[in-house]
């Protein structure tokens, strides 16, 4: 079944490597391009205004041309670039994990499609275990783990 493939971490790593190679190829050939990305994996620095962010679709199109193209940084696992958003052209550095890149587009044609960008578990932002447990539970566990308190339970 297809989900057994796209949910496979080895396949995810394969897709990340292919996205890297394709973007590197386009950069080496000075070819401007666009990409769509799963917005759940995208980070903005500084954060963009909520009024703009709330209008992004789940798979958002980013056009990497002109000034934005000159700011592209490609590293293992990520692509980042600076761009402006909204009527006020609010500037932000966009960082996208390569596994979140759903499509690479050149001249309005899809050059590459990455199905792992649709796997929601790759984009969950889970709290560290210590934050998932409330303070009362942590205190009780600390109390129970003290050897002097073992006779009380």
N, CA, C and O atoms as a GROMACS GRO file, in nm:
protein
  612
    1UNK      N    1   0.085  -0.118   0.000
    1UNK     CA    2   0.000   0.000   0.000
    1UNK      C    3   0.089   0.125   0.000
    1UNK      O    4   0.198   0.123   0.058
    2UNK      N    5   0.044   0.231  -0.064
    2UNK     CA    6   0.123   0.352  -0.082
    2UNK      C    7   0.164   0.413   0.052
    2UNK      O    8   0.273   0.469   0.064
    3UNK      N    9   0.077   0.405   0.154
    3UNK     CA   10   0.110   0.464   0.284
    3UNK      C   11   0.228   0.394   0.350
    3UNK      O   12   0.303   0.457   0.426
    4UNK      N   13   0.246   0.268   0.323
    4UNK     CA   14   0.362   0.196   0.376
    4UNK      C   15   0.492   0.250   0.319
    4UNK      O   16   0.598   0.240   0.381
    5UNK      N   17   0.484   0.307   0.200
    5UNK     CA   18   0.603   0.364   0.137
    5UNK      C   19   0.627   0.505   0.186
    5UNK      O   20   0.736   0.536   0.236
    6UNK      N   21   0.527   0.593   0.174
    6UNK     CA   22   0.551   0.734   0.208
    6UNK      C   23   0.565   0.757   0.358
    6UNK      O   24   0.619   0.859   0.400
    7UNK      N   25   0.516   0.663   0.439
    7UNK     CA   26   0.535   0.672   0.585
    7UNK      C   27   0.669   0.616   0.629
    7UNK      O   28   0.705   0.627   0.746
    8UNK      N   29   0.743   0.556   0.539
    8UNK     CA   30   0.870   0.494   0.571
    8UNK      C   31   0.980   0.600   0.584
    8UNK      O   32   0.999   0.680   0.492
    9UNK      N   33   1.051   0.601   0.694
    9UNK     CA   34   1.155   0.702   0.718
    9UNK      C   35   1.268   0.695   0.615
    9UNK      O   36   1.325   0.797   0.579
   10UNK      N   37   1.299   0.575   0.569
   10UNK     CA   38   1.402   0.560   0.466
   10UNK      C   39   1.359   0.628   0.337
   10UNK      O   40   1.439   0.692   0.269
   11UNK      N   41   1.231   0.614   0.303
   11UNK     CA   42   1.178   0.680   0.183
   11UNK      C   43   1.177   0.832   0.202
   11UNK      O   44   1.207   0.907   0.109
   12UNK      N   45   1.143   0.878   0.322
   12UNK     CA   46   1.145   1.022   0.352
   12UNK      C   47   1.285   1.078   0.330
   12UNK      O   48   1.301   1.185   0.270
   13UNK      N   49   1.387   1.008   0.377
   13UNK     CA   50   1.525   1.052   0.358
   13UNK      C   51   1.563   1.053   0.210
   13UNK      O   52   1.636   1.141   0.165
   14UNK      N   53   1.514   0.955   0.136
   14UNK     CA   54   1.538   0.950  -0.009
   14UNK      C   55   1.476   1.073  -0.076
   14UNK      O   56   1.539   1.135  -0.163
   15UNK      N   57   1.355   1.108  -0.037
   15UNK     CA   58   1.288   1.226  -0.095
   15UNK      C   59   1.362   1.355  -0.057
   15UNK      O   60   1.377   1.444  -0.141
   16UNK      N   61   1.408   1.365   0.067
   16UNK     CA   62   1.485   1.483   0.108
   16UNK      C   63   1.610   1.499   0.022
   16UNK      O   64   1.643   1.610  -0.021
   17UNK      N   65   1.678   1.389  -0.003
   17UNK     CA   66   1.799   1.394  -0.086
   17UNK      C   67   1.765   1.435  -0.229
   17UNK      O   68   1.840   1.511  -0.290
   18UNK      N   69   1.654   1.386  -0.282
   18UNK     CA   70   1.615   1.422  -0.418
   18UNK      C   71   1.576   1.570  -0.427
   18UNK      O   72   1.612   1.638  -0.523
   19UNK      N   73   1.504   1.620  -0.326
   19UNK     CA   74   1.469   1.763  -0.325
   19UNK      C   75   1.596   1.846  -0.321
   19UNK      O   76   1.609   1.944  -0.395
   20UNK      N   77   1.691   1.807  -0.236
   20UNK     CA   78   1.818   1.878  -0.228
   20UNK      C   79   1.887   1.880  -0.365
   20UNK      O   80   1.930   1.986  -0.412
   21UNK      N   81   1.899   1.764  -0.428
   21UNK     CA   82   1.968   1.754  -0.557
   21UNK      C   83   1.900   1.838  -0.665
   21UNK      O   84   1.968   1.903  -0.744
   22UNK      N   85   1.768   1.837  -0.668
   22UNK     CA   86   1.696   1.914  -0.770
   22UNK      C   87   1.715   2.063  -0.748
   22UNK      O   88   1.741   2.137  -0.843
   23UNK      N   89   1.701   2.109  -0.624
   23UNK     CA   90   1.719   2.252  -0.596
   23UNK      C   91   1.863   2.293  -0.623
   23UNK      O   92   1.887   2.400  -0.678
   24UNK      N   93   1.958   2.210  -0.584
   24UNK     CA   94   2.099   2.240  -0.612
   24UNK      C   95   2.123   2.250  -0.763
   24UNK      O   96   2.195   2.339  -0.808
   25UNK      N   97   2.064   2.160  -0.839
   25UNK     CA   98   2.075   2.165  -0.985
   25UNK      C   99   2.021   2.297  -1.039
   25UNK      O  100   2.086   2.362  -1.121
   26UNK      N  101   1.903   2.337  -0.992
   26UNK     CA  102   1.842   2.462  -1.039
   26UNK      C  103   1.928   2.583  -1.002
   26UNK      O  104   1.943   2.676  -1.081
   27UNK      N  105   1.984   2.581  -0.882
   27UNK     CA  106   2.071   2.692  -0.840
   27UNK      C  107   2.198   2.697  -0.923
   27UNK      O  108   2.242   2.805  -0.964
   28UNK      N  109   2.258   2.581  -0.948
   28UNK     CA  110   2.380   2.576  -1.029
   28UNK      C  111   2.357   2.624  -1.172
   28UNK      O  112   2.449   2.673  -1.238
   29UNK      N  113   2.232   2.611  -1.220
   29UNK     CA  114   2.198   2.654  -1.355
   29UNK      C  115   2.125   2.788  -1.354
   29UNK      O  116   2.068   2.829  -1.455
   30UNK      N  117   2.129   2.856  -1.240
   30UNK     CA  118   2.070   2.989  -1.224
   30UNK      C  119   1.927   2.995  -1.275
   30UNK      O  120   1.888   3.090  -1.344
   31UNK      N  121   1.850   2.893  -1.242
   31UNK     CA  122   1.710   2.881  -1.286
   31UNK      C  123   1.619   2.918  -1.169
   31UNK      O  124   1.621   2.854  -1.064
   32UNK      N  125   1.538   3.023  -1.188
   32UNK     CA  126   1.440   3.060  -1.087
   32UNK      C  127   1.331   2.955  -1.085
   32UNK      O  128   1.303   2.891  -1.186
   33UNK      N  129   1.268   2.937  -0.969
   33UNK     CA  130   1.167   2.833  -0.954
   33UNK      C  131   1.070   2.870  -0.843
   33UNK      O  132   1.092   2.967  -0.770
   34UNK      N  133   0.966   2.794  -0.833
   34UNK     CA  134   0.871   2.806  -0.723
   34UNK      C  135   0.864   2.671  -0.654
   34UNK      O  136   0.905   2.569  -0.708
   35UNK      N  137   0.812   2.674  -0.534
   35UNK     CA  138   0.786   2.548  -0.465
   35UNK      C  139   0.662   2.563  -0.380
   35UNK      O  140   0.630   2.672  -0.332
   36UNK      N  141   0.594   2.452  -0.362
   36UNK     CA  142   0.486   2.448  -0.265
   36UNK      C  143   0.537   2.368  -0.147
   36UNK      O  144   0.612   2.272  -0.162
   37UNK      N  145   0.495   2.410  -0.028
   37UNK     CA  146   0.541   2.342   0.093
   37UNK      C  147   0.426   2.326   0.190
   37UNK      O  148   0.334   2.407   0.194
   38UNK      N  149   0.432   2.219   0.267
   38UNK     CA  150   0.337   2.196   0.375
   38UNK      C  151   0.363   2.304   0.480
   38UNK      O  152   0.468   2.305   0.543
   39UNK      N  153   0.268   2.393   0.499
   39UNK     CA  154   0.287   2.509   0.586
   39UNK      C  155   0.315   2.468   0.730
   39UNK      O  156   0.371   2.546   0.807
   40UNK      N  157   0.277   2.346   0.768
   40UNK     CA  158   0.303   2.299   0.905
   40UNK      C  159   0.452   2.282   0.934
   40UNK      O  160   0.493   2.280   1.050
   41UNK      N  161   0.534   2.271   0.830
   41UNK     CA  162   0.678   2.256   0.850
   41UNK      C  163   0.755   2.386   0.834
   41UNK      O  164   0.875   2.390   0.861
   42UNK      N  165   0.689   2.493   0.789
   42UNK     CA  166   0.756   2.618   0.755
   42UNK      C  167   0.774   2.706   0.879
   42UNK      O  168   0.684   2.720   0.961
   43UNK      N  169   0.893   2.765   0.890
   43UNK     CA  170   0.921   2.860   0.998
   43UNK      C  171   0.951   2.996   0.938
   43UNK      O  172   1.011   3.007   0.831
   44UNK      N  173   0.909   3.101   1.008
   44UNK     CA  174   0.930   3.238   0.965
   44UNK      C  175   1.007   3.313   1.074
   44UNK      O  176   0.975   3.302   1.192
   45UNK      N  177   1.109   3.390   1.031
   45UNK     CA  178   1.187   3.469   1.127
   45UNK      C  179   1.212   3.607   1.068
   45UNK      O  180   1.290   3.620   0.974
   46UNK      N  181   1.148   3.710   1.121
   46UNK     CA  182   1.053   3.709   1.232
   46UNK      C  183   0.920   3.649   1.190
   46UNK      O  184   0.889   3.636   1.072
   47UNK      N  185   0.840   3.613   1.292
   47UNK     CA  186   0.707   3.560   1.267
   47UNK      C  187   0.629   3.660   1.184
   47UNK      O  188   0.636   3.780   1.207
   48UNK      N  189   0.555   3.610   1.088
   48UNK     CA  190   0.474   3.700   1.007
   48UNK      C  191   0.343   3.729   1.080
   48UNK      O  192   0.300   3.649   1.163
   49UNK      N  193   0.281   3.842   1.051
   49UNK     CA  194   0.156   3.877   1.119
   49UNK      C  195   0.049   3.769   1.100
   49UNK      O  196   0.039   3.707   0.994
   50UNK      N  197  -0.029   3.748   1.204
   50UNK     CA  198  -0.135   3.647   1.203
   50UNK      C  199  -0.234   3.672   1.090
   50UNK      O  200  -0.287   3.578   1.032
   51UNK      N  201  -0.259   3.798   1.058
   51UNK     CA  202  -0.352   3.830   0.950
   51UNK      C  203  -0.305   3.776   0.816
   51UNK      O  204  -0.386   3.744   0.729
   52UNK      N  205  -0.174   3.765   0.799
   52UNK     CA  206  -0.118   3.709   0.675
   52UNK      C  207  -0.111   3.557   0.687
   52UNK      O  208  -0.153   3.485   0.596
   53UNK      N  209  -0.059   3.509   0.798
   53UNK     CA  210  -0.040   3.364   0.817
   53UNK      C  211  -0.172   3.287   0.809
   53UNK      O  212  -0.176   3.176   0.757
   54UNK      N  213  -0.280   3.346   0.860
   54UNK     CA  214  -0.409   3.278   0.858
   54UNK      C  215  -0.463   3.257   0.717
   54UNK      O  216  -0.555   3.177   0.697
   55UNK      N  217  -0.409   3.328   0.620
   55UNK     CA  218  -0.456   3.315   0.482
   55UNK      C  219  -0.376   3.213   0.400
   55UNK      O  220  -0.409   3.188   0.285
   56UNK      N  221  -0.273   3.155   0.459
   56UNK     CA  222  -0.195   3.056   0.386
   56UNK      C  223  -0.273   2.925   0.375
   56UNK      O  224  -0.327   2.876   0.474
   57UNK      N  225  -0.278   2.868   0.255
   57UNK     CA  226  -0.337   2.734   0.242
   57UNK      C  227  -0.242   2.630   0.301
   57UNK      O  228  -0.125   2.659   0.327
   58UNK      N  229  -0.292   2.509   0.321
   58UNK     CA  230  -0.212   2.400   0.378
   58UNK      C  231  -0.084   2.377   0.298
   58UNK      O  232   0.022   2.356   0.355
   59UNK      N  233  -0.094   2.382   0.165
   59UNK     CA  234   0.022   2.375   0.078
   59UNK      C  235   0.036   2.512   0.012
   59UNK      O  236  -0.042   2.549  -0.075
   60UNK      N  237   0.137   2.586   0.056
   60UNK     CA  238   0.155   2.724   0.016
   60UNK      C  239   0.262   2.736  -0.092
   60UNK      O  240   0.365   2.669  -0.086
   61UNK      N  241   0.236   2.820  -0.190
   61UNK     CA  242   0.328   2.844  -0.300
   61UNK      C  243   0.424   2.956  -0.264
   61UNK      O  244   0.382   3.063  -0.219
   62UNK      N  245   0.554   2.932  -0.285
   62UNK     CA  246   0.658   3.033  -0.267
   62UNK      C  247   0.730   3.046  -0.401
   62UNK      O  248   0.778   2.946  -0.456
   63UNK      N  249   0.738   3.168  -0.453
   63UNK     CA  250   0.809   3.193  -0.578
   63UNK      C  251   0.947   3.246  -0.546
   63UNK      O  252   0.961   3.349  -0.480
   64UNK      N  253   1.048   3.176  -0.592
   64UNK     CA  254   1.187   3.212  -0.564
   64UNK      C  255   1.245   3.276  -0.689
   64UNK      O  256   1.304   3.209  -0.774
   65UNK      N  257   1.228   3.407  -0.697
   65UNK     CA  258   1.273   3.484  -0.813
   65UNK      C  259   1.325   3.619  -0.764
   65UNK      O  260   1.298   3.661  -0.652
   66UNK      N  261   1.400   3.686  -0.851
   66UNK     CA  262   1.452   3.820  -0.824
   66UNK      C  263   1.528   3.824  -0.691
   66UNK      O  264   1.615   3.740  -0.668
   67UNK      N  265   1.495   3.920  -0.604
   67UNK     CA  266   1.568   3.933  -0.477
   67UNK      C  267   1.560   3.804  -0.393
   67UNK      O  268   1.660   3.760  -0.337
   68UNK      N  269   1.443   3.746  -0.386
   68UNK     CA  270   1.425   3.623  -0.305
   68UNK      C  271   1.521   3.515  -0.352
   68UNK      O  272   1.580   3.444  -0.271
   69UNK      N  273   1.537   3.501  -0.482
   69UNK     CA  274   1.627   3.399  -0.538
   69UNK      C  275   1.770   3.421  -0.490
   69UNK      O  276   1.841   3.324  -0.462
   70UNK      N  277   1.813   3.545  -0.482
   70UNK     CA  278   1.952   3.575  -0.442
   70UNK      C  279   1.978   3.545  -0.295
   70UNK      O  280   2.094   3.538  -0.254
   71UNK      N  281   1.873   3.527  -0.216
   71UNK     CA  282   1.890   3.501  -0.072
   71UNK      C  283   1.878   3.353  -0.036
   71UNK      O  284   1.886   3.317   0.081
   72UNK      N  285   1.860   3.267  -0.135
   72UNK     CA  286   1.842   3.124  -0.108
   72UNK      C  287   1.967   3.066  -0.043
   72UNK      O  288   2.080   3.089  -0.088
   73UNK      N  289   1.945   2.991   0.063
   73UNK     CA  290   2.050   2.911   0.126
   73UNK      C  291   2.000   2.768   0.133
   73UNK      O  292   1.894   2.740   0.190
   74UNK      N  293   2.076   2.679   0.074
   74UNK     CA  294   2.042   2.537   0.074
   74UNK      C  295   2.141   2.464   0.161
   74UNK      O  296   2.262   2.473   0.141
   75UNK      N  297   2.089   2.393   0.259
   75UNK     CA  298   2.176   2.314   0.347
   75UNK      C  299   2.116   2.176   0.362
   75UNK      O  300   2.004   2.151   0.317
   76UNK      N  301   2.190   2.088   0.423
   76UNK     CA  302   2.140   1.953   0.441
   76UNK      C  303   2.014   1.958   0.526
   76UNK      O  304   2.018   1.994   0.644
   77UNK      N  305   1.903   1.922   0.466
   77UNK     CA  306   1.777   1.916   0.539
   77UNK      C  307   1.688   2.038   0.525
   77UNK      O  308   1.569   2.030   0.557
   78UNK      N  309   1.740   2.153   0.477
   78UNK     CA  310   1.660   2.276   0.476
   78UNK      C  311   1.691   2.363   0.355
   78UNK      O  312   1.800   2.358   0.298
   79UNK      N  313   1.591   2.443   0.318
   79UNK     CA  314   1.611   2.555   0.227
   79UNK      C  315   1.557   2.678   0.300
   79UNK      O  316   1.453   2.672   0.365
   80UNK      N  317   1.628   2.788   0.287
   80UNK     CA  318   1.578   2.912   0.346
   80UNK      C  319   1.598   3.026   0.247
   80UNK      O  320   1.685   3.020   0.159
   81UNK      N  321   1.517   3.128   0.262
   81UNK     CA  322   1.523   3.245   0.175
   81UNK      C  323   1.448   3.359   0.242
   81UNK      O  324   1.364   3.338   0.331
   82UNK      N  325   1.479   3.480   0.198
   82UNK     CA  326   1.412   3.597   0.252
   82UNK      C  327   1.309   3.643   0.149
   82UNK      O  328   1.336   3.647   0.029
   83UNK      N  329   1.191   3.679   0.199
   83UNK     CA  330   1.087   3.727   0.109
   83UNK      C  331   0.992   3.819   0.184
   83UNK      O  332   0.997   3.830   0.306
   84UNK      N  333   0.906   3.884   0.109
   84UNK     CA  334   0.808   3.975   0.167
   84UNK      C  335   0.668   3.920   0.152
   84UNK      O  336   0.638   3.848   0.056
   85UNK      N  337   0.581   3.956   0.248
   85UNK     CA  338   0.444   3.905   0.249
   85UNK      C  339   0.345   4.020   0.263
   85UNK      O  340   0.371   4.119   0.331
   86UNK      N  341   0.232   4.003   0.198
   86UNK     CA  342   0.123   4.098   0.212
   86UNK      C  343   0.147   4.229   0.140
   86UNK      O  344   0.252   4.252   0.080
   87UNK      N  345   0.047   4.316   0.148
   87UNK     CA  346   0.053   4.446   0.082
   87UNK      C  347   0.166   4.532   0.137
   87UNK      O  348   0.224   4.614   0.066
   88UNK      N  349   0.196   4.512   0.265
   88UNK     CA  350   0.304   4.590   0.328
   88UNK      C  351   0.441   4.529   0.305
   88UNK      O  352   0.541   4.583   0.353
   89UNK      N  353   0.448   4.417   0.231
   89UNK     CA  354   0.574   4.350   0.199
   89UNK      C  355   0.655   4.320   0.326
   89UNK      O  356   0.774   4.350   0.333
   90UNK      N  357   0.589   4.262   0.425
   90UNK     CA  358   0.651   4.228   0.552
   90UNK      C  359   0.763   4.126   0.528
   90UNK      O  360   0.737   4.016   0.480
   91UNK      N  361   0.887   4.163   0.561
   91UNK     CA  362   1.002   4.078   0.534
   91UNK      C  363   1.023   3.971   0.640
   91UNK      O  364   1.010   3.997   0.760
   92UNK      N  365   1.057   3.852   0.595
   92UNK     CA  366   1.084   3.742   0.686
   92UNK      C  367   1.174   3.640   0.616
   92UNK      O  368   1.169   3.624   0.494
   93UNK      N  369   1.255   3.571   0.695
   93UNK     CA  370   1.334   3.460   0.643
   93UNK      C  371   1.249   3.334   0.660
   93UNK      O  372   1.205   3.301   0.770
   94UNK      N  373   1.227   3.266   0.550
   94UNK     CA  374   1.145   3.145   0.547
   94UNK      C  375   1.240   3.025   0.549
   94UNK      O  376   1.333   3.017   0.468
   95UNK      N  377   1.217   2.933   0.641
   95UNK     CA  378   1.297   2.810   0.648
   95UNK      C  379   1.203   2.692   0.632
   95UNK      O  380   1.105   2.678   0.705
   96UNK      N  381   1.236   2.608   0.535
   96UNK     CA  382   1.151   2.493   0.504
   96UNK      C  383   1.235   2.365   0.509
   96UNK      O  384   1.336   2.355   0.439
   97UNK      N  385   1.195   2.268   0.592
   97UNK     CA  386   1.264   2.138   0.585
   97UNK      C  387   1.238   2.075   0.449
   97UNK      O  388   1.127   2.085   0.395
   98UNK      N  389   1.338   2.012   0.393
   98UNK     CA  390   1.324   1.958   0.257
   98UNK      C  391   1.212   1.856   0.245
   98UNK      O  392   1.151   1.844   0.139
   99UNK      N  393   1.184   1.782   0.352
   99UNK     CA  394   1.074   1.685   0.343
   99UNK      C  395   0.937   1.754   0.336
   99UNK      O  396   0.838   1.689   0.304
  100UNK      N  397   0.931   1.885   0.367
  100UNK     CA  398   0.805   1.960   0.359
  100UNK      C  399   0.781   2.019   0.221
  100UNK      O  400   0.672   2.070   0.194
  101UNK      N  401   0.881   2.013   0.133
  101UNK     CA  402   0.865   2.063  -0.003
  101UNK      C  403   0.780   1.962  -0.080
  101UNK      O  404   0.822   1.848  -0.102
  102UNK      N  405   0.661   2.005  -0.119
  102UNK     CA  406   0.568   1.916  -0.188
  102UNK      C  407   0.592   1.915  -0.339
  102UNK      O  408   0.590   1.810  -0.402
  103UNK      N  409   0.614   2.034  -0.397
  103UNK     CA  410   0.637   2.044  -0.540
  103UNK      C  411   0.751   2.141  -0.567
  103UNK      O  412   0.770   2.239  -0.495
  104UNK      N  413   0.825   2.113  -0.673
  104UNK     CA  414   0.920   2.209  -0.729
  104UNK      C  415   0.866   2.240  -0.868
  104UNK      O  416   0.838   2.151  -0.947
  105UNK      N  417   0.852   2.371  -0.896
  105UNK     CA  418   0.785   2.415  -1.017
  105UNK      C  419   0.878   2.507  -1.096
  105UNK      O  420   0.940   2.597  -1.039
  106UNK      N  421   0.886   2.485  -1.226
  106UNK     CA  422   0.962   2.571  -1.316
  106UNK      C  423   0.870   2.607  -1.431
  106UNK      O  424   0.809   2.521  -1.494
  107UNK      N  425   0.860   2.737  -1.458
  107UNK     CA  426   0.775   2.785  -1.568
  107UNK      C  427   0.634   2.728  -1.562
  107UNK      O  428   0.579   2.684  -1.663
  108UNK      N  429   0.575   2.727  -1.445
  108UNK     CA  430   0.438   2.681  -1.422
  108UNK      C  431   0.418   2.532  -1.451
  108UNK      O  432   0.304   2.486  -1.463
  109UNK      N  433   0.527   2.457  -1.461
  109UNK     CA  434   0.519   2.311  -1.478
  109UNK      C  435   0.582   2.244  -1.358
  109UNK      O  436   0.687   2.286  -1.309
  110UNK      N  437   0.518   2.138  -1.311
  110UNK     CA  438   0.571   2.064  -1.196
  110UNK      C  439   0.692   1.983  -1.242
  110UNK      O  440   0.682   1.898  -1.330
  111UNK      N  441   0.805   2.013  -1.181
  111UNK     CA  442   0.929   1.943  -1.212
  111UNK      C  443   0.945   1.821  -1.120
  111UNK      O  444   0.999   1.718  -1.161
  112UNK      N  445   0.898   1.835  -0.997
  112UNK     CA  446   0.918   1.730  -0.898
  112UNK      C  447   0.802   1.730  -0.799
  112UNK      O  448   0.750   1.836  -0.764
  113UNK      N  449   0.763   1.612  -0.755
  113UNK     CA  450   0.656   1.595  -0.658
  113UNK      C  451   0.705   1.506  -0.545
  113UNK      O  452   0.760   1.398  -0.569
  114UNK      N  453   0.686   1.550  -0.422
  114UNK     CA  454   0.733   1.478  -0.305
  114UNK      C  455   0.614   1.437  -0.217
  114UNK      O  456   0.561   1.521  -0.144
  115UNK      N  457   0.572   1.312  -0.223
  115UNK     CA  458   0.455   1.270  -0.145
  115UNK      C  459   0.477   1.270   0.007
  115UNK      O  460   0.380   1.270   0.082
  116UNK      N  461   0.601   1.268   0.054
  116UNK     CA  462   0.622   1.267   0.200
  116UNK      C  463   0.580   1.398   0.263
  116UNK      O  464   0.562   1.404   0.385
  117UNK      N  465   0.564   1.503   0.184
  117UNK     CA  466   0.518   1.632   0.239
  117UNK      C  467   0.373   1.625   0.284
  117UNK      O  468   0.324   1.716   0.350
  118UNK      N  469   0.304   1.517   0.249
  118UNK     CA  470   0.164   1.501   0.289
  118UNK      C  471   0.148   1.420   0.417
  118UNK      O  472   0.036   1.408   0.468
  119UNK      N  473   0.255   1.365   0.469
  119UNK     CA  474   0.248   1.278   0.588
  119UNK      C  475   0.248   1.367   0.713
  119UNK      O  476   0.350   1.425   0.749
  120UNK      N  477   0.133   1.376   0.776
  120UNK     CA  478   0.116   1.469   0.889
  120UNK      C  479   0.206   1.437   1.008
  120UNK      O  480   0.246   1.530   1.079
  121UNK      N  481   0.239   1.314   1.031
  121UNK     CA  482   0.320   1.282   1.150
  121UNK      C  483   0.460   1.344   1.142
  121UNK      O  484   0.525   1.361   1.245
  122UNK      N  485   0.506   1.377   1.022
  122UNK     CA  486   0.637   1.441   1.008
  122UNK      C  487   0.634   1.587   1.051
  122UNK      O  488   0.738   1.652   1.062
  123UNK      N  489   0.514   1.640   1.076
  123UNK     CA  490   0.500   1.782   1.108
  123UNK      C  491   0.440   1.808   1.245
  123UNK      O  492   0.412   1.923   1.280
  124UNK      N  493   0.419   1.706   1.322
  124UNK     CA  494   0.367   1.725   1.458
  124UNK      C  495   0.472   1.791   1.544
  124UNK      O  496   0.589   1.752   1.544
  125UNK      N  497   0.428   1.890   1.615
  125UNK     CA  498   0.518   1.959   1.707
  125UNK      C  499   0.478   1.920   1.848
  125UNK      O  500   0.404   1.990   1.917
  126UNK      N  501   0.530   1.805   1.888
  126UNK     CA  502   0.495   1.753   2.020
  126UNK      C  503   0.580   1.819   2.127
  126UNK      O  504   0.696   1.852   2.106
  127UNK      N  505   0.517   1.836   2.241
  127UNK     CA  506   0.588   1.892   2.355
  127UNK      C  507   0.683   1.787   2.410
  127UNK      O  508   0.655   1.668   2.401
  128UNK      N  509   0.795   1.831   2.468
  128UNK     CA  510   0.881   1.735   2.536
  128UNK      C  511   0.801   1.663   2.644
  128UNK      O  512   0.707   1.718   2.701
  129UNK      N  513   0.840   1.540   2.672
  129UNK     CA  514   0.768   1.459   2.770
  129UNK      C  515   0.746   1.532   2.901
  129UNK      O  516   0.639   1.520   2.960
  130UNK      N  517   0.844   1.607   2.946
  130UNK     CA  518   0.832   1.678   3.073
  130UNK      C  519   0.720   1.783   3.068
  130UNK      O  520   0.665   1.816   3.173
  131UNK      N  521   0.686   1.836   2.951
  131UNK     CA  522   0.579   1.934   2.940
  131UNK      C  523   0.443   1.867   2.924
  131UNK      O  524   0.341   1.931   2.948
  132UNK      N  525   0.440   1.741   2.886
  132UNK     CA  526   0.313   1.671   2.870
  132UNK      C  527   0.255   1.630   3.004
  132UNK      O  528   0.134   1.607   3.015
  133UNK      N  529   0.336   1.622   3.105
  133UNK     CA  530   0.292   1.580   3.238
  133UNK      C  531   0.272   1.706   3.322
  133UNK      O  532   0.361   1.791   3.329
  134UNK      N  533   0.156   1.717   3.385
  134UNK     CA  534   0.130   1.838   3.463
  134UNK      C  535   0.214   1.840   3.591
  134UNK      O  536   0.271   1.739   3.631
  135UNK      N  537   0.219   1.957   3.653
  135UNK     CA  538   0.304   1.977   3.771
  135UNK      C  539   0.266   1.883   3.885
  135UNK      O  540   0.354   1.830   3.952
  136UNK      N  541   0.136   1.862   3.908
  136UNK     CA  542   0.092   1.775   4.017
  136UNK      C  543   0.144   1.632   3.998
  136UNK      O  544   0.190   1.570   4.094
  137UNK      N  545   0.137   1.581   3.876
  137UNK     CA  546   0.186   1.446   3.847
  137UNK      C  547   0.337   1.437   3.866
  137UNK      O  548   0.387   1.339   3.921
  138UNK      N  549   0.411   1.539   3.820
  138UNK     CA  550   0.556   1.539   3.839
  138UNK      C  551   0.591   1.541   3.987
  138UNK      O  552   0.683   1.471   4.030
  139UNK      N  553   0.519   1.619   4.066
  139UNK     CA  554   0.545   1.627   4.210
  139UNK      C  555   0.516   1.493   4.278
  139UNK      O  556   0.592   1.448   4.363
  140UNK      N  557   0.405   1.430   4.239
  140UNK     CA  558   0.369   1.301   4.297
  140UNK      C  559   0.473   1.196   4.261
  140UNK      O  560   0.511   1.115   4.346
  141UNK      N  561   0.520   1.197   4.136
  141UNK     CA  562   0.623   1.102   4.094
  141UNK      C  563   0.753   1.123   4.171
  141UNK      O  564   0.817   1.026   4.212
  142UNK      N  565   0.791   1.247   4.193
  142UNK     CA  566   0.911   1.276   4.272
  142UNK      C  567   0.894   1.228   4.414
  142UNK      O  568   0.988   1.174   4.473
  143UNK      N  569   0.776   1.247   4.470
  143UNK     CA  570   0.746   1.203   4.607
  143UNK      C  571   0.756   1.050   4.616
  143UNK      O  572   0.815   0.997   4.710
  144UNK      N  573   0.697   0.980   4.518
  144UNK     CA  574   0.698   0.833   4.518
  144UNK      C  575   0.839   0.779   4.501
  144UNK      O  576   0.872   0.674   4.557
  145UNK      N  577   0.923   0.847   4.425
  145UNK     CA  578   1.058   0.798   4.397
  145UNK      C  579   1.154   0.818   4.513
  145UNK      O  580   1.264   0.763   4.512
  146UNK      N  581   1.116   0.894   4.612
  146UNK     CA  582   1.198   0.913   4.731
  146UNK      C  583   1.183   0.788   4.818
  146UNK      O  584   1.072   0.755   4.859
  147UNK      N  585   1.293   0.720   4.846
  147UNK     CA  586   1.289   0.593   4.921
  147UNK      C  587   1.228   0.610   5.059
  147UNK      O  588   1.173   0.513   5.112
  148UNK      N  589   1.236   0.726   5.120
  148UNK     CA  590   1.178   0.749   5.253
  148UNK      C  591   1.026   0.750   5.249
  148UNK      O  592   0.961   0.736   5.353
  149UNK      N  593   0.968   0.767   5.134
  149UNK     CA  594   0.822   0.776   5.122
  149UNK      C  595   0.757   0.644   5.078
  149UNK      O  596   0.635   0.638   5.066
  150UNK      N  597   0.836   0.540   5.052
  150UNK     CA  598   0.782   0.415   4.998
  150UNK      C  599   0.679   0.351   5.090
  150UNK      O  600   0.585   0.289   5.041
  151UNK      N  601   0.693   0.363   5.217
  151UNK     CA  602   0.598   0.302   5.312
  151UNK      C  603   0.465   0.371   5.315
  151UNK      O  604   0.370   0.317   5.371
  152UNK      N  605   0.453   0.487   5.258
  152UNK     CA  606   0.327   0.562   5.260
  152UNK      C  607   0.230   0.516   5.152
  152UNK      O  608   0.113   0.553   5.155
  153UNK      N  609   0.277   0.436   5.055
  153UNK     CA  610   0.190   0.393   4.946
  153UNK      C  611   0.167   0.245   4.949
  153UNK      O  612   0.095   0.192   4.864
   0.00000   0.00000   0.00000
